[in-house]
Amino acid sequence: MARSCAICGKVSMGGFNPQSSGMNRVRAHRRYQPNLQPLAVVEGGTLTRKLVCTRCRRTQTKKSR
């Protein structure tokens, strides 16, 4: 299973690491991972733990207030 947000579906994204040495500034590939945190979510009356990105987690706690 890929590491993705259970609510919004955010997944890892490709990018580059800037290289500071050398004349031609070669770019090195890297992956940017979403910041996933476990969150207890109520679904159909049962409490389940899901991996949720921090933006969705923040929105869920705002709705519950």
Secondary structure, DSSP 8 states (H G I E B T S, - for coil): -----TTT----EEEEE---SSSS---EEEEE---EEEEEEEETTEEEEEEEEHHHHHHHHHHT-
